[in-house]
């Protein structure tokens, strides 16, 4: 009986490994076939202000417009530069607000069996159609401190009995969507740039040691967020095998 159980487990593990290898091979084959791509970015119109830890009663998250920062334009420009070495990148038009309105991450385990809403948006809202693939970059979320979620671009303040910590973040995920079938070929959330800070998030972030009275108008904060994006995007695209690893 024990021998049968062991053999059964071994067969199951082998089947999973073969399935994973086949999926990787299929994904790699699809990526190799891509010649033309369009880039859609929808992460940077708003910034969240979050308080966590010992915040008292005033811990409601706020949202500020940062459309003047033009972070999505920055992302498209940088992604175009990075991807042009391998693909022919063509400009595309799309309703940024429609993509930004999709809040649930298809990367999250709870959503793996759901149909990805961004597939239909690429089909219906992006022009021109007919490119080999579309690179779609949208917000994602991560847990902070006591379990509060933070999302996209933002500034978080975490208070303890001994100290206050400030954390900026630019949390996003990248999908490669087939331009013919609209299937998601690959998807990945941007990883942390380092893990040395006191506060950590599951994506690009960094500690700050100053208070921003008017965050949306702070050029220093703008520059710091842009730096998170420009340093993390090459790493993310490299991890997805879209460019040579940085």
Backbone torsions as a table, in degrees:
resi	resn	phi	psi	omega
1	UNK	NA	-46.3	-179.4
2	UNK	-62.6	-38.4	179.5
3	UNK	-62.5	-39.2	178.9
4	UNK	-64.8	-41.1	179.2
5	UNK	-62.3	-44.6	-179.3
6	UNK	-63.3	-43.6	179.0
7	UNK	-63.8	-38.8	179.0
8	UNK	-64.2	-43.1	178.2
9	UNK	-64.2	-40.2	179.7
10	UNK	-63.3	-41.2	178.8
11	UNK	-65.2	-41.0	-179.8
12	UNK	-63.8	-43.2	179.1
13	UNK	-63.7	-40.4	179.6
14	UNK	-64.3	-40.1	179.9
15	UNK	-65.1	-41.4	178.1
16	UNK	-63.4	-43.5	-179.5
17	UNK	-63.8	-42.6	178.5
18	UNK	-65.1	-39.1	178.3
19	UNK	-64.1	-42.0	178.9
20	UNK	-65.2	-41.0	179.0
21	UNK	-64.8	-40.1	179.2
22	UNK	-66.1	-40.5	178.7
23	UNK	-64.4	-41.1	178.3
24	UNK	-63.4	-42.2	179.9
25	UNK	-64.1	-42.7	178.5
26	UNK	-63.1	-43.8	179.3
27	UNK	-62.1	-44.3	-179.9
28	UNK	-63.7	-39.6	178.9
29	UNK	-63.9	-43.0	179.0
30	UNK	-64.8	-40.4	178.7
31	UNK	-64.4	-38.7	-179.6
32	UNK	-66.1	-27.5	-177.5
33	UNK	-80.2	-10.9	-176.1
34	UNK	-77.6	129.1	176.8
35	UNK	-116.9	-41.1	-177.1
36	UNK	-116.1	136.9	179.7
37	UNK	-137.0	154.0	170.0
38	UNK	-120.9	151.1	-175.3
39	UNK	-116.4	126.5	177.6
40	UNK	-116.5	125.9	177.7
41	UNK	-129.5	132.9	-178.7
42	UNK	-149.4	64.1	179.4
43	UNK	-121.7	-16.6	-161.2
44	UNK	-115.1	22.1	-179.6
45	UNK	-83.0	-23.8	-177.7
46	UNK	-132.3	152.0	174.7
47	UNK	-122.1	135.3	177.7
48	UNK	-94.1	146.1	173.2
49	UNK	-117.3	116.1	-171.8
50	UNK	-124.3	139.1	172.5
51	UNK	-116.6	139.3	-178.7
52	UNK	-143.4	169.6	-177.4
53	UNK	81.0	-137.4	-178.5
54	UNK	-84.8	79.1	-174.4
55	UNK	-103.1	-3.5	-176.0
56	UNK	69.9	-142.9	-177.8
57	UNK	-87.6	-21.4	-175.6
58	UNK	-90.3	74.6	-178.3
59	UNK	-126.1	23.9	178.5
60	UNK	-79.2	128.7	178.9
61	UNK	-67.2	142.6	177.6
62	UNK	-116.5	164.2	179.8
63	UNK	-135.0	135.0	180.0
64	UNK	-124.9	146.0	176.4
65	UNK	-76.8	130.6	174.5
66	UNK	-128.1	30.9	-179.4
67	UNK	-58.2	-29.1	-180.0
68	UNK	-66.4	-19.6	179.0
69	UNK	-72.3	-23.1	178.1
70	UNK	55.1	46.8	-179.6
71	UNK	-67.0	-36.1	179.6
72	UNK	-67.1	-36.4	175.0
73	UNK	-63.2	-39.4	176.4
74	UNK	-60.9	-44.7	-179.3
75	UNK	-62.8	-45.4	179.6
76	UNK	-61.7	-42.4	179.9
77	UNK	-63.4	-45.4	-178.3
78	UNK	-69.3	-43.3	179.5
79	UNK	-62.2	-39.0	177.8
80	UNK	-60.7	-45.4	179.5
81	UNK	-62.5	-43.0	-178.0
82	UNK	-69.5	-40.0	-173.8
83	UNK	-83.7	-17.9	-174.7
84	UNK	-66.4	-18.7	177.0
85	UNK	-69.6	-19.1	-177.5
86	UNK	-120.9	-34.3	-175.3
87	UNK	-118.6	162.2	169.7
88	UNK	-92.1	107.2	-175.0
89	UNK	-91.0	123.8	179.9
90	UNK	-112.2	139.4	177.5
91	UNK	-62.8	142.9	176.9
92	UNK	-132.4	155.0	174.1
93	UNK	-112.0	149.2	-176.9
94	UNK	-165.8	161.4	176.3
95	UNK	-87.1	102.7	-175.6
96	UNK	-59.8	-38.7	-178.1
97	UNK	-62.4	-34.2	-179.8
98	UNK	-66.2	-40.6	178.2
99	UNK	-71.4	-39.1	-179.9
100	UNK	-66.5	-24.5	-177.5
101	UNK	-73.8	-15.1	178.6
102	UNK	-79.0	108.3	-172.1
103	UNK	-95.6	-35.5	-176.7
104	UNK	-75.8	133.7	-179.8
105	UNK	-85.4	124.2	175.8
106	UNK	-71.9	-11.5	176.4
107	UNK	-74.9	-27.4	-178.4
108	UNK	-64.6	142.5	-177.3
109	UNK	-55.5	-35.9	-176.7
110	UNK	-65.1	-19.7	-175.5
111	UNK	-104.9	3.0	-173.8
112	UNK	-62.8	-28.4	-178.2
113	UNK	-93.4	-4.8	179.4
114	UNK	-86.5	156.3	173.8
115	UNK	-72.0	132.1	-178.0
116	UNK	-73.3	116.6	-177.3
117	UNK	-63.8	-22.7	-179.9
118	UNK	-69.6	-23.6	176.6
119	UNK	-60.8	-46.0	-178.6
120	UNK	-70.1	-33.4	177.7
121	UNK	-66.1	-38.9	176.6
122	UNK	-62.8	-39.6	-179.8
123	UNK	-66.7	-39.4	-170.5
124	UNK	-100.2	-24.1	-169.3
125	UNK	-116.5	-6.8	-177.2
126	UNK	-103.2	136.5	177.8
127	UNK	-135.2	135.6	4.9
128	UNK	-82.4	157.9	170.8
129	UNK	-86.1	168.8	173.2
130	UNK	95.7	-1.6	174.0
131	UNK	-70.6	160.8	-179.1
132	UNK	-64.4	-35.7	-178.5
133	UNK	-158.8	162.4	176.5
134	UNK	-127.6	130.1	177.4
135	UNK	-94.2	113.9	-174.2
136	UNK	-112.5	123.1	-175.8
137	UNK	-118.8	116.0	-175.8
138	UNK	-135.7	170.5	-178.9
139	UNK	-70.0	150.7	168.7
140	UNK	-135.4	-178.4	-173.9
141	UNK	-132.0	165.4	177.6
142	UNK	-151.4	159.3	179.4
143	UNK	-89.0	142.2	-179.4
144	UNK	-121.0	129.7	170.9
145	UNK	53.3	-107.7	-173.4
146	UNK	-82.8	15.0	175.0
147	UNK	108.1	-0.2	177.9
148	UNK	-69.6	141.9	177.4
149	UNK	-86.7	139.1	168.1
150	UNK	-121.2	154.6	-170.7
151	UNK	-142.6	145.6	172.1
152	UNK	57.7	-136.6	180.0
153	UNK	-89.2	134.5	-180.0
154	UNK	-174.1	175.4	176.7
155	UNK	-128.3	123.3	-178.9
156	UNK	-117.6	141.0	176.1
157	UNK	-119.1	125.3	-177.7
158	UNK	-117.5	118.8	-175.8
159	UNK	-108.0	136.8	173.9
160	UNK	-124.0	-179.7	177.7
161	UNK	-66.2	-27.0	-173.0
162	UNK	-102.1	-25.9	-173.7
163	UNK	-161.8	164.7	172.7
164	UNK	-112.1	141.7	178.7
165	UNK	-124.8	138.5	174.5
166	UNK	-110.3	142.1	-176.9
167	UNK	-140.0	124.5	172.1
168	UNK	-97.7	150.6	-179.2
169	UNK	-146.9	150.8	173.3
170	UNK	-137.8	86.2	-173.5
171	UNK	-95.4	122.1	-177.7
172	UNK	-151.1	165.5	177.1
173	UNK	-135.2	154.2	-176.0
174	UNK	-121.4	131.7	174.6
175	UNK	-118.0	145.5	167.6
176	UNK	-109.3	114.3	-175.7
177	UNK	-111.0	127.2	-179.8
178	UNK	-60.3	130.6	-176.7
179	UNK	-78.3	-7.3	179.2
180	UNK	-107.2	-52.2	-178.7
181	UNK	-90.7	-18.6	-176.4
182	UNK	64.1	20.8	171.4
183	UNK	-76.2	151.1	175.9
184	UNK	-82.4	112.2	-178.5
185	UNK	-77.2	-41.7	-177.9
186	UNK	-152.6	150.3	175.5
187	UNK	-153.2	144.2	-177.9
188	UNK	-158.4	137.8	173.2
189	UNK	-85.5	140.4	177.5
190	UNK	-61.3	132.7	-176.6
191	UNK	-86.0	162.9	174.4
192	UNK	-57.9	147.4	177.9
193	UNK	-78.4	-31.3	174.9
194	UNK	-159.7	171.2	-178.5
195	UNK	-127.2	36.9	-173.8
196	UNK	-98.6	-11.1	-175.1
197	UNK	-79.1	167.5	176.8
198	UNK	-68.8	-40.6	177.9
199	UNK	-105.8	138.7	-175.9
200	UNK	-130.6	144.7	175.5
201	UNK	-128.2	162.2	179.6
202	UNK	-85.8	45.3	179.9
203	UNK	-177.3	-179.1	-177.6
204	UNK	-58.1	124.4	-179.3
205	UNK	-159.8	168.1	178.6
206	UNK	-163.5	146.6	-180.0
207	UNK	-78.6	147.3	176.0
208	UNK	-127.4	151.0	-174.3
209	UNK	-117.2	28.5	178.5
210	UNK	-140.5	161.6	177.8
211	UNK	-100.2	133.2	179.9
212	UNK	-106.1	108.1	-178.1
213	UNK	-69.9	-35.1	177.8
214	UNK	-128.3	78.8	-172.7
215	UNK	-55.7	-42.0	-174.4
216	UNK	-67.0	-19.4	-179.5
217	UNK	-107.6	8.4	-178.7
218	UNK	-86.5	116.9	177.9
219	UNK	-69.4	-31.4	178.1
220	UNK	-66.2	-41.6	178.0
221	UNK	-67.7	-42.3	176.2
222	UNK	-55.5	-48.4	-178.6
223	UNK	-64.2	-38.0	-179.1
224	UNK	-67.1	-40.7	177.4
225	UNK	-65.9	-44.1	179.0
226	UNK	-60.2	-36.3	178.9
227	UNK	-65.0	-39.5	176.1
228	UNK	-58.0	-42.2	-177.7
229	UNK	-69.4	-47.9	-175.7
230	UNK	-67.9	-26.8	176.6
231	UNK	-83.1	-31.1	-175.1
232	UNK	-87.9	-29.2	-174.7
233	UNK	-63.3	-44.5	176.9
234	UNK	-60.7	-36.6	179.1
235	UNK	-65.7	-43.7	-178.4
236	UNK	-65.2	-46.7	179.3
237	UNK	-65.2	-32.5	175.4
238	UNK	-68.5	-41.6	177.1
239	UNK	-61.3	-28.1	179.8
240	UNK	-88.5	3.1	179.4
241	UNK	63.1	29.3	175.7
242	UNK	-90.9	-24.6	174.0
243	UNK	-138.0	170.0	174.5
244	UNK	-64.2	138.4	-178.6
245	UNK	-57.7	136.5	-178.2
246	UNK	-83.6	NA	NA
